[in-house]
C-alpha cells in the first residue's frame, strides 16, 4: 500500500498539490475544479479530521491526495447505477502533474479499492468533469463503467459518473432502458402519444412503436450511455441475463400507439419461422390495453365457420375479407393473448403494452385498401399468412383483476404480472422487464430506490437484489418462462 492517512501536518502540502494540479487542469482545458470553491481549505481540514483523506509523499513533495469514504453527495441519486448495494466513493483524486503517466494513479486507486473492500463495500463510484479528457481516459483504463451524466447545484460544469464492481458477489441493479422506435412509413397508423403520454423522445410523427427492451438487429434498446442491450449482455454475462447470455434473447417489449387501425396480420410459430424465415423465432405475443376510446375494437381471430378457401377468396378481393374478421370490444385493463396463428389487428385510438417473442416476422393479410401519398399499397403476404392461420382460435379479452399483485399471463414463452401498492417483484431467474404504467411508481431495494416516469422501462438483471414496487399506479413485470 502506497497511501497513508493524512494528518494535520500534511495540510499545507496537500493544499499546494491541489492548487498545482488545478493549474495544470486549466491549461489542458478542464475547469472541473476551482481552488477556494471546490476544493477549498475547509473541505481538506474536514477530510483530514474525519480520517478519510489519504496521501503520498514523493520526490516532488506531496504527490497524491484522495478522499475515500462511504458518504455520497445528493447528486449521486441522479445516476442509474448498475453495480452494487454497498457503494463506496472517492473524491478529489489529485496526482502531481509531473508524475502522471508513471502508474501512480493506478496504484492509488488499487489502494482505494482495498480500503473500500475493508469497509464492506461491493462497488466503487466516482465522477469526473465532462471536459476532463485525461480523467475520463484514466477511469476507462481502470475498467470502470460510464454510468451517465450528473450535475451539481451551484456548479456550471457537467460531470460523468463512473463505477466499478469490487466483489465477485456484487449484484447488478435495475437499469433504465432507452428505446428504439419504429415510425414514419413503417407505422403510418401511429401518432404522437408515445411523446405526449409516455415522455418518449420520438424521432418523427407518426411513430407507432417504442421498442422498450429489444435485441432486434438495427432496433436494439440501449442504456442511458448508449450501450446496446446485446453489448450489455456480452459485457456482464450471466449476472445480467442468466442463461440467455448463451442463448438467443427471447423477448421483445413494446409500447404501441395506434392512432389509426393496424393492418390485419398473423404471425408464424417457431417451426414455420425456422423453415421459411432463415431460422428465426416465431411470434407469440400478448397485449395489455392501456387506453382505448369508448367502443374501441380489435380484430381477434376469424369468424366461426369460415374455411381457408373462403378466407383466401375474400382476401384476394380486398374489402370482402372484412365481414369474415372476428371483432371484439376492449377497454383499458383488458389482456389479449395472441398465439402464433391468431389473425389480429389493433383498432384505432388504442394504446397498449405488448410483450412478445423476440421476432420481427409479420404476415400481412389486409391493409384496409389504404394507399400512401403516391398511391402505393403496403405489401401483403397472403400465401404465408394463410399457411399459418389458425381458424379455430376462439379466445376473448380478459380484464385484469384490480389487485396488488396479479399474474395475468403464464404462457409457454413469458409471464406477465401487474403490481401496485407495496408489493415484492416476483423472483427473477434470468432477467425481467418492469414498465411503469402510471406516474407514481417507485422501485426500491435495500436502502436505495428508482423513481420511474410513466412509460419508462427498466431491465432487471438476474443478480438483482430483492425488489419492491411502491406507488398507487401499476407496474407491468414481464419475464421469460424458462
Secondary structure as UniProt FT lines:
FT   STRAND          4..5
FT   HELIX           8..10
FT   HELIX           11..27
FT   TURN            28..29
FT   TURN            35..37
FT   HELIX           41..50
FT   STRAND          53..58
FT   TURN            59..60
FT   STRAND          61..69
FT   HELIX           74..78
FT   STRAND          87..95
FT   HELIX           97..99
FT   TURN            100..101
FT   HELIX           104..118
FT   TURN            119..120
FT   STRAND          123..129
FT   TURN            130..131
FT   HELIX           133..141
FT   TURN            142..143
FT   STRAND          145..150
FT   TURN            153..154
FT   STRAND          159..165
FT   TURN            168..169
FT   STRAND          175..176
FT   STRAND          180..183
FT   HELIX           184..187
FT   TURN            188..189
FT   HELIX           193..196
FT   TURN            197..198
FT   STRAND          207..213
FT   TURN            217..218
FT   TURN            224..225
FT   HELIX           229..241
FT   HELIX           242..245
FT   STRAND          251..258
FT   STRAND          264..266
FT   HELIX           270..276
FT   TURN            277..279
FT   STRAND          285..291
FT   TURN            294..295
FT   STRAND          297..302
FT   TURN            304..305
FT   HELIX           308..317
FT   HELIX           319..324
FT   STRAND          325..329
FT   TURN            332..333
FT   STRAND          334..338
FT   TURN            340..341
FT   STRAND          344..345
FT   TURN            348..349
FT   STRAND          350..357
FT   STRAND          363..366
FT   TURN            368..369
FT   TURN            373..374
FT   HELIX           382..388
FT   TURN            391..392
FT   STRAND          398..399
FT   STRAND          405..410
FT   STRAND          414..424
FT   STRAND          431..436
FT   STRAND          441..445
FT   TURN            446..447
FT   STRAND          448..452
FT   TURN            454..455
FT   STRAND          457..461
FT   TURN            462..463
FT   STRAND          468..480
//
